[in-house]
Amino acid sequence: MPRVAEGYSKLRRSAAGWTPKRPLVILRLMTANTEKPFADKVALVTGGSRGIGRACALRFASLGADVVVNYSRSAEHADATANEAAALGVRGIAVQADMGDRDAIVALFERVREEFGRLDVLVNSAARGLERPRGALDSLPQHLKHSMDVNLFGPWFCAQEAARLMEEGASIVNLLSPGSERYLPKYAPVGVSKGALASLTTYLAVELAQRGIRVNGVSAGLVDSSDGVRMMPADLIERYRQAVPSGRLVTPDEVANAVAYLCSDQAAMIVGQLLLVDGGYSLVGVP
């Protein structure tokens, strides 16, 4: 009985506003971990200077990760993105490397090793092919090769190098495309290369899962302000808006949120899957 009375007395003190110090400390730590779930982690985003890649880099920075912003040609944009990341209280560096050049990729990951000694997140966002939109029959050999080098072999070599720096709990996310599964006008080089990347995602997922490294893909619909949208005819974009159930384009931040989720502990058992972020486009298509 005395113990019951003592417990009741403590409960009354708590109700009156008294709370023990230790639980408060734990609560603060839990809150900090929730707000910055990627603290003390390192994320590398290829093609991270603009568009979806930029949004991904800044999203991981906002969640506490140090970020490596890879770029091919846009040094000014990459530096700006890295500086924005640093303003969020993390380390942000911009590193040039053409994803179509294996030696440059190896050098990129050597820089990551020198700067951070580890890698927890790889986002393969860099892509080529949209600058010269072509169908399957009129695609040129050199353009096809470059698209495949950047869109398929680049992520492939990046995954190989990343795996050497990753430990259990790390993640790789490949940015894919609806054009890998359905026909889009003048999209053949990108669509076919992204289809191959989707297949690679499956193989990497199985082989790396044994080491506790998860590999998944994110496929977005038309993304506002992206290179793909800028190169599309205005009438096609309007048809998309009218047909897609959500009635609008996807934003880069919405894609970044999906990528961050797949890399989080909440997605620990999601392996080798494709997450669609398209507002329902895949359900109806564009007439």
TIDRENZA-910226 format. One record per residue (C-alpha): x, y, z; residue in three letters; residue number from 1. Coordinates in steps of 0.1 Angstrom, whole numbers. Example, Ala and Ser with C-alpha at 12.3 -4.5 7.8 and 13.67 -1.06 7.14 Angstrom:
% residues 2
<node c1="123" c2="-45" c3="78" residu="ALA" num="1"/>
<node c1="137" c2="-11" c3="71" residu="SER" num="2"/>
END
This chain:
% residues 287
<node c1="0" c2="0" c3="0" residu="MET" num="1"/>
<node c1="27" c2="25" c3="8" residu="PRO" num="2"/>
<node c1="43" c2="20" c3="-26" residu="ARG" num="3"/>
<node c1="9" c2="25" c3="-43" residu="VAL" num="4"/>
<node c1="4" c2="57" c3="-23" residu="ALA" num="5"/>
<node c1="39" c2="69" c3="-32" residu="GLU" num="6"/>
<node c1="33" c2="62" c3="-69" residu="GLY" num="7"/>
<node c1="0" c2="81" c3="-67" residu="TYR" num="8"/>
<node c1="17" c2="110" c3="-50" residu="SER" num="9"/>
<node c1="43" c2="112" c3="-79" residu="LYS" num="10"/>
<node c1="15" c2="111" c3="-104" residu="LEU" num="11"/>
<node c1="-2" c2="140" c3="-87" residu="ARG" num="12"/>
<node c1="30" c2="160" c3="-87" residu="ARG" num="13"/>
<node c1="34" c2="153" c3="-124" residu="SER" num="14"/>
<node c1="-1" c2="164" c3="-130" residu="ALA" num="15"/>
<node c1="6" c2="196" c3="-111" residu="ALA" num="16"/>
<node c1="34" c2="205" c3="-135" residu="GLY" num="17"/>
<node c1="64" c2="186" c3="-120" residu="TRP" num="18"/>
<node c1="82" c2="164" c3="-145" residu="THR" num="19"/>
<node c1="114" c2="145" c3="-140" residu="PRO" num="20"/>
<node c1="145" c2="158" c3="-158" residu="LYS" num="21"/>
<node c1="157" c2="127" c3="-174" residu="ARG" num="22"/>
<node c1="126" c2="121" c3="-196" residu="PRO" num="23"/>
<node c1="128" c2="157" c3="-207" residu="LEU" num="24"/>
<node c1="164" c2="152" c3="-219" residu="VAL" num="25"/>
<node c1="153" c2="120" c3="-237" residu="ILE" num="26"/>
<node c1="124" c2="138" c3="-253" residu="LEU" num="27"/>
<node c1="147" c2="166" c3="-266" residu="ARG" num="28"/>
<node c1="170" c2="140" c3="-281" residu="LEU" num="29"/>
<node c1="141" c2="122" c3="-297" residu="MET" num="30"/>
<node c1="128" c2="155" c3="-311" residu="THR" num="31"/>
<node c1="162" c2="164" c3="-325" residu="ALA" num="32"/>
<node c1="166" c2="130" c3="-341" residu="ASN" num="33"/>
<node c1="132" c2="133" c3="-356" residu="THR" num="34"/>
<node c1="139" c2="167" c3="-371" residu="GLU" num="35"/>
<node c1="174" c2="158" c3="-383" residu="LYS" num="36"/>
<node c1="172" c2="120" c3="-391" residu="PRO" num="37"/>
<node c1="202" c2="122" c3="-415" residu="PHE" num="38"/>
<node c1="225" c2="140" c3="-390" residu="ALA" num="39"/>
<node c1="261" c2="127" c3="-392" residu="ASP" num="40"/>
<node c1="253" c2="112" c3="-426" residu="LYS" num="41"/>
<node c1="267" c2="120" c3="-461" residu="VAL" num="42"/>
<node c1="246" c2="123" c3="-492" residu="ALA" num="43"/>
<node c1="259" c2="125" c3="-528" residu="LEU" num="44"/>
<node c1="235" c2="137" c3="-555" residu="VAL" num="45"/>
<node c1="246" c2="135" c3="-591" residu="THR" num="46"/>
<node c1="233" c2="162" c3="-613" residu="GLY" num="47"/>
<node c1="227" c2="181" c3="-581" residu="GLY" num="48"/>
<node c1="231" c2="217" c3="-594" residu="SER" num="49"/>
<node c1="196" c2="222" c3="-608" residu="ARG" num="50"/>
<node c1="160" c2="208" c3="-609" residu="GLY" num="51"/>
<node c1="153" c2="176" c3="-591" residu="ILE" num="52"/>
<node c1="189" c2="170" c3="-581" residu="GLY" num="53"/>
<node c1="191" c2="204" c3="-565" residu="ARG" num="54"/>
<node c1="159" c2="198" c3="-546" residu="ALA" num="55"/>
<node c1="172" c2="164" c3="-534" residu="CYS" num="56"/>
<node c1="205" c2="179" c3="-522" residu="ALA" num="57"/>
<node c1="187" c2="207" c3="-502" residu="LEU" num="58"/>
<node c1="162" c2="182" c3="-488" residu="ARG" num="59"/>
<node c1="189" c2="160" c3="-474" residu="PHE" num="60"/>
<node c1="207" c2="191" c3="-460" residu="ALA" num="61"/>
<node c1="175" c2="202" c3="-443" residu="SER" num="62"/>
<node c1="174" c2="168" c3="-427" residu="LEU" num="63"/>
<node c1="209" c2="171" c3="-413" residu="GLY" num="64"/>
<node c1="231" c2="154" c3="-439" residu="ALA" num="65"/>
<node c1="263" c2="167" c3="-453" residu="ASP" num="66"/>
<node c1="259" c2="169" c3="-491" residu="VAL" num="67"/>
<node c1="281" c2="165" c3="-521" residu="VAL" num="68"/>
<node c1="266" c2="183" c3="-551" residu="VAL" num="69"/>
<node c1="279" c2="168" c3="-583" residu="ASN" num="70"/>
<node c1="277" c2="187" c3="-616" residu="TYR" num="71"/>
<node c1="290" c2="184" c3="-651" residu="SER" num="72"/>
<node c1="289" c2="219" c3="-665" residu="ARG" num="73"/>
<node c1="269" c2="242" c3="-642" residu="SER" num="74"/>
<node c1="296" c2="252" c3="-617" residu="ALA" num="75"/>
<node c1="278" c2="284" c3="-607" residu="GLU" num="76"/>
<node c1="246" c2="266" c3="-600" residu="HIS" num="77"/>
<node c1="264" c2="238" c3="-581" residu="ALA" num="78"/>
<node c1="283" c2="263" c3="-559" residu="ASP" num="79"/>
<node c1="250" c2="281" c3="-552" residu="ALA" num="80"/>
<node c1="233" c2="248" c3="-542" residu="THR" num="81"/>
<node c1="263" c2="238" c3="-520" residu="ALA" num="82"/>
<node c1="262" c2="272" c3="-503" residu="ASN" num="83"/>
<node c1="225" c2="269" c3="-497" residu="GLU" num="84"/>
<node c1="231" c2="235" c3="-481" residu="ALA" num="85"/>
<node c1="258" c2="250" c3="-459" residu="ALA" num="86"/>
<node c1="235" c2="277" c3="-448" residu="ALA" num="87"/>
<node c1="213" c2="250" c3="-433" residu="LEU" num="88"/>
<node c1="241" c2="241" c3="-409" residu="GLY" num="89"/>
<node c1="258" c2="212" c3="-427" residu="VAL" num="90"/>
<node c1="288" c2="207" c3="-450" residu="ARG" num="91"/>
<node c1="281" c2="213" c3="-486" residu="GLY" num="92"/>
<node c1="306" c2="209" c3="-514" residu="ILE" num="93"/>
<node c1="303" c2="210" c3="-552" residu="ALA" num="94"/>
<node c1="324" c2="184" c3="-572" residu="VAL" num="95"/>
<node c1="326" c2="183" c3="-610" residu="GLN" num="96"/>
<node c1="324" c2="150" c3="-627" residu="ALA" num="97"/>
<node c1="309" c2="140" c3="-661" residu="ASP" num="98"/>
<node c1="287" c2="109" c3="-655" residu="MET" num="99"/>
<node c1="296" c2="97" c3="-689" residu="GLY" num="100"/>
<node c1="333" c2="94" c3="-679" residu="ASP" num="101"/>
<node c1="342" c2="65" c3="-657" residu="ARG" num="102"/>
<node c1="375" c2="79" c3="-647" residu="ASP" num="103"/>
<node c1="358" c2="111" c3="-635" residu="ALA" num="104"/>
<node c1="333" c2="90" c3="-615" residu="ILE" num="105"/>
<node c1="362" c2="72" c3="-598" residu="VAL" num="106"/>
<node c1="378" c2="105" c3="-590" residu="ALA" num="107"/>
<node c1="345" c2="119" c3="-576" residu="LEU" num="108"/>
<node c1="342" c2="90" c3="-551" residu="PHE" num="109"/>
<node c1="378" c2="93" c3="-541" residu="GLU" num="110"/>
<node c1="370" c2="130" c3="-533" residu="ARG" num="111"/>
<node c1="341" c2="118" c3="-512" residu="VAL" num="112"/>
<node c1="363" c2="94" c3="-494" residu="ARG" num="113"/>
<node c1="390" c2="121" c3="-487" residu="GLU" num="114"/>
<node c1="364" c2="146" c3="-475" residu="GLU" num="115"/>
<node c1="341" c2="124" c3="-454" residu="PHE" num="116"/>
<node c1="354" c2="89" c3="-453" residu="GLY" num="117"/>
<node c1="320" c2="74" c3="-459" residu="ARG" num="118"/>
<node c1="288" c2="76" c3="-479" residu="LEU" num="119"/>
<node c1="253" c2="70" c3="-467" residu="ASP" num="120"/>
<node c1="231" c2="81" c3="-496" residu="VAL" num="121"/>
<node c1="236" c2="81" c3="-533" residu="LEU" num="122"/>
<node c1="210" c2="97" c3="-555" residu="VAL" num="123"/>
<node c1="215" c2="91" c3="-593" residu="ASN" num="124"/>
<node c1="198" c2="122" c3="-607" residu="SER" num="125"/>
<node c1="221" c2="132" c3="-636" residu="ALA" num="126"/>
<node c1="206" c2="126" c3="-671" residu="ALA" num="127"/>
<node c1="212" c2="134" c3="-707" residu="ARG" num="128"/>
<node c1="192" c2="130" c3="-739" residu="GLY" num="129"/>
<node c1="165" c2="157" c3="-736" residu="LEU" num="130"/>
<node c1="187" c2="183" c3="-752" residu="GLU" num="131"/>
<node c1="182" c2="165" c3="-786" residu="ARG" num="132"/>
<node c1="147" c2="150" c3="-785" residu="PRO" num="133"/>
<node c1="144" c2="122" c3="-810" residu="ARG" num="134"/>
<node c1="123" c2="91" c3="-817" residu="GLY" num="135"/>
<node c1="137" c2="56" c3="-820" residu="ALA" num="136"/>
<node c1="141" c2="57" c3="-858" residu="LEU" num="137"/>
<node c1="159" c2="90" c3="-861" residu="ASP" num="138"/>
<node c1="182" c2="88" c3="-831" residu="SER" num="139"/>
<node c1="219" c2="92" c3="-840" residu="LEU" num="140"/>
<node c1="246" c2="68" c3="-829" residu="PRO" num="141"/>
<node c1="267" c2="94" c3="-809" residu="GLN" num="142"/>
<node c1="237" c2="108" c3="-792" residu="HIS" num="143"/>
<node c1="225" c2="73" c3="-782" residu="LEU" num="144"/>
<node c1="259" c2="64" c3="-769" residu="LYS" num="145"/>
<node c1="261" c2="95" c3="-748" residu="HIS" num="146"/>
<node c1="226" c2="91" c3="-734" residu="SER" num="147"/>
<node c1="234" c2="55" c3="-724" residu="MET" num="148"/>
<node c1="268" c2="65" c3="-709" residu="ASP" num="149"/>
<node c1="252" c2="91" c3="-686" residu="VAL" num="150"/>
<node c1="218" c2="76" c3="-679" residu="ASN" num="151"/>
<node c1="228" c2="39" c3="-675" residu="LEU" num="152"/>
<node c1="265" c2="34" c3="-671" residu="PHE" num="153"/>
<node c1="270" c2="65" c3="-650" residu="GLY" num="154"/>
<node c1="246" c2="52" c3="-623" residu="PRO" num="155"/>
<node c1="261" c2="17" c3="-627" residu="TRP" num="156"/>
<node c1="296" c2="29" c3="-620" residu="PHE" num="157"/>
<node c1="285" c2="52" c3="-593" residu="CYS" num="158"/>
<node c1="268" c2="23" c3="-575" residu="ALA" num="159"/>
<node c1="299" c2="2" c3="-577" residu="GLN" num="160"/>
<node c1="320" c2="30" c3="-562" residu="GLU" num="161"/>
<node c1="294" c2="40" c3="-536" residu="ALA" num="162"/>
<node c1="292" c2="4" c3="-524" residu="ALA" num="163"/>
<node c1="328" c2="6" c3="-513" residu="ARG" num="164"/>
<node c1="321" c2="36" c3="-491" residu="LEU" num="165"/>
<node c1="287" c2="24" c3="-477" residu="MET" num="166"/>
<node c1="278" c2="4" c3="-446" residu="GLU" num="167"/>
<node c1="247" c2="-13" c3="-434" residu="GLU" num="168"/>
<node c1="217" c2="12" c3="-435" residu="GLY" num="169"/>
<node c1="229" c2="31" c3="-466" residu="ALA" num="170"/>
<node c1="207" c2="37" c3="-496" residu="SER" num="171"/>
<node c1="208" c2="43" c3="-533" residu="ILE" num="172"/>
<node c1="179" c2="58" c3="-553" residu="VAL" num="173"/>
<node c1="178" c2="60" c3="-590" residu="ASN" num="174"/>
<node c1="157" c2="86" c3="-607" residu="LEU" num="175"/>
<node c1="137" c2="69" c3="-634" residu="LEU" num="176"/>
<node c1="109" c2="79" c3="-658" residu="SER" num="177"/>
<node c1="74" c2="70" c3="-670" residu="PRO" num="178"/>
<node c1="89" c2="70" c3="-705" residu="GLY" num="179"/>
<node c1="107" c2="38" c3="-697" residu="SER" num="180"/>
<node c1="73" c2="20" c3="-696" residu="GLU" num="181"/>
<node c1="51" c2="39" c3="-720" residu="ARG" num="182"/>
<node c1="57" c2="57" c3="-753" residu="TYR" num="183"/>
<node c1="65" c2="94" c3="-752" residu="LEU" num="184"/>
<node c1="71" c2="114" c3="-784" residu="PRO" num="185"/>
<node c1="108" c2="121" c3="-792" residu="LYS" num="186"/>
<node c1="119" c2="105" c3="-760" residu="TYR" num="187"/>
<node c1="134" c2="72" c3="-772" residu="ALA" num="188"/>
<node c1="171" c2="77" c3="-760" residu="PRO" num="189"/>
<node c1="160" c2="87" c3="-725" residu="VAL" num="190"/>
<node c1="131" c2="63" c3="-722" residu="GLY" num="191"/>
<node c1="152" c2="33" c3="-733" residu="VAL" num="192"/>
<node c1="182" c2="42" c3="-711" residu="SER" num="193"/>
<node c1="159" c2="48" c3="-681" residu="LYS" num="194"/>
<node c1="142" c2="14" c3="-688" residu="GLY" num="195"/>
<node c1="176" c2="-2" c3="-686" residu="ALA" num="196"/>
<node c1="183" c2="17" c3="-654" residu="LEU" num="197"/>
<node c1="151" c2="3" c3="-639" residu="ALA" num="198"/>
<node c1="164" c2="-32" c3="-646" residu="SER" num="199"/>
<node c1="197" c2="-23" c3="-631" residu="LEU" num="200"/>
<node c1="179" c2="-11" c3="-600" residu="THR" num="201"/>
<node c1="165" c2="-46" c3="-595" residu="THR" num="202"/>
<node c1="199" c2="-63" c3="-598" residu="TYR" num="203"/>
<node c1="216" c2="-38" c3="-575" residu="LEU" num="204"/>
<node c1="188" c2="-41" c3="-550" residu="ALA" num="205"/>
<node c1="192" c2="-79" c3="-547" residu="VAL" num="206"/>
<node c1="230" c2="-79" c3="-546" residu="GLU" num="207"/>
<node c1="234" c2="-51" c3="-521" residu="LEU" num="208"/>
<node c1="205" c2="-61" c3="-498" residu="ALA" num="209"/>
<node c1="227" c2="-88" c3="-484" residu="GLN" num="210"/>
<node c1="250" c2="-60" c3="-471" residu="ARG" num="211"/>
<node c1="221" c2="-40" c3="-456" residu="GLY" num="212"/>
<node c1="222" c2="-14" c3="-485" residu="ILE" num="213"/>
<node c1="189" c2="-6" c3="-500" residu="ARG" num="214"/>
<node c1="184" c2="3" c3="-537" residu="VAL" num="215"/>
<node c1="151" c2="17" c3="-550" residu="ASN" num="216"/>
<node c1="138" c2="40" c3="-578" residu="GLY" num="217"/>
<node c1="116" c2="70" c3="-581" residu="VAL" num="218"/>
<node c1="97" c2="78" c3="-612" residu="SER" num="219"/>
<node c1="82" c2="112" c3="-616" residu="ALA" num="220"/>
<node c1="56" c2="126" c3="-640" residu="GLY" num="221"/>
<node c1="62" c2="159" c3="-657" residu="LEU" num="222"/>
<node c1="82" c2="180" c3="-632" residu="VAL" num="223"/>
<node c1="77" c2="217" c3="-632" residu="ASP" num="224"/>
<node c1="106" c2="238" c3="-644" residu="SER" num="225"/>
<node c1="126" c2="207" c3="-654" residu="SER" num="226"/>
<node c1="146" c2="204" c3="-687" residu="ASP" num="227"/>
<node c1="120" c2="179" c3="-699" residu="GLY" num="228"/>
<node c1="91" c2="203" c3="-695" residu="VAL" num="229"/>
<node c1="110" c2="232" c3="-710" residu="ARG" num="230"/>
<node c1="116" c2="212" c3="-742" residu="MET" num="231"/>
<node c1="81" c2="199" c3="-746" residu="MET" num="232"/>
<node c1="55" c2="216" c3="-768" residu="PRO" num="233"/>
<node c1="31" c2="238" c3="-748" residu="ALA" num="234"/>
<node c1="1" c2="220" c3="-762" residu="ASP" num="235"/>
<node c1="14" c2="186" c3="-749" residu="LEU" num="236"/>
<node c1="20" c2="201" c3="-714" residu="ILE" num="237"/>
<node c1="-16" c2="215" c3="-714" residu="GLU" num="238"/>
<node c1="-30" c2="181" c3="-724" residu="ARG" num="239"/>
<node c1="-11" c2="166" c3="-695" residu="TYR" num="240"/>
<node c1="-25" c2="191" c3="-670" residu="ARG" num="241"/>
<node c1="-60" c2="183" c3="-683" residu="GLN" num="242"/>
<node c1="-56" c2="146" c3="-682" residu="ALA" num="243"/>
<node c1="-36" c2="139" c3="-651" residu="VAL" num="244"/>
<node c1="-60" c2="133" c3="-621" residu="PRO" num="245"/>
<node c1="-41" c2="158" c3="-598" residu="SER" num="246"/>
<node c1="-45" c2="185" c3="-625" residu="GLY" num="247"/>
<node c1="-10" c2="199" c3="-622" residu="ARG" num="248"/>
<node c1="27" c2="192" c3="-627" residu="LEU" num="249"/>
<node c1="49" c2="175" c3="-600" residu="VAL" num="250"/>
<node c1="73" c2="199" c3="-582" residu="THR" num="251"/>
<node c1="110" c2="191" c3="-577" residu="PRO" num="252"/>
<node c1="104" c2="192" c3="-539" residu="ASP" num="253"/>
<node c1="78" c2="165" c3="-541" residu="GLU" num="254"/>
<node c1="102" c2="142" c3="-559" residu="VAL" num="255"/>
<node c1="129" c2="150" c3="-533" residu="ALA" num="256"/>
<node c1="105" c2="141" c3="-505" residu="ASN" num="257"/>
<node c1="99" c2="107" c3="-520" residu="ALA" num="258"/>
<node c1="137" c2="102" c3="-524" residu="VAL" num="259"/>
<node c1="143" c2="111" c3="-488" residu="ALA" num="260"/>
<node c1="116" c2="88" c3="-476" residu="TYR" num="261"/>
<node c1="131" c2="58" c3="-494" residu="LEU" num="262"/>
<node c1="165" c2="66" c3="-478" residu="CYS" num="263"/>
<node c1="150" c2="69" c3="-443" residu="SER" num="264"/>
<node c1="147" c2="43" c3="-415" residu="ASP" num="265"/>
<node c1="109" c2="43" c3="-421" residu="GLN" num="266"/>
<node c1="116" c2="26" c3="-455" residu="ALA" num="267"/>
<node c1="139" c2="-1" c3="-440" residu="ALA" num="268"/>
<node c1="121" c2="-30" c3="-457" residu="MET" num="269"/>
<node c1="114" c2="-13" c3="-491" residu="ILE" num="270"/>
<node c1="139" c2="-29" c3="-514" residu="VAL" num="271"/>
<node c1="141" c2="-28" c3="-552" residu="GLY" num="272"/>
<node c1="108" c2="-9" c3="-556" residu="GLN" num="273"/>
<node c1="97" c2="18" c3="-580" residu="LEU" num="274"/>
<node c1="79" c2="47" c3="-563" residu="LEU" num="275"/>
<node c1="57" c2="67" c3="-586" residu="LEU" num="276"/>
<node c1="53" c2="104" c3="-580" residu="VAL" num="277"/>
<node c1="31" c2="114" c3="-609" residu="ASP" num="278"/>
<node c1="-2" c2="127" c3="-596" residu="GLY" num="279"/>
<node c1="-20" c2="97" c3="-612" residu="GLY" num="280"/>
<node c1="-5" c2="101" c3="-647" residu="TYR" num="281"/>
<node c1="4" c2="64" c3="-649" residu="SER" num="282"/>
<node c1="-32" c2="55" c3="-643" residu="LEU" num="283"/>
<node c1="-46" c2="74" c3="-673" residu="VAL" num="284"/>
<node c1="-17" c2="86" c3="-696" residu="GLY" num="285"/>
<node c1="-21" c2="115" c3="-719" residu="VAL" num="286"/>
<node c1="-46" c2="112" c3="-748" residu="PRO" num="287"/>
END
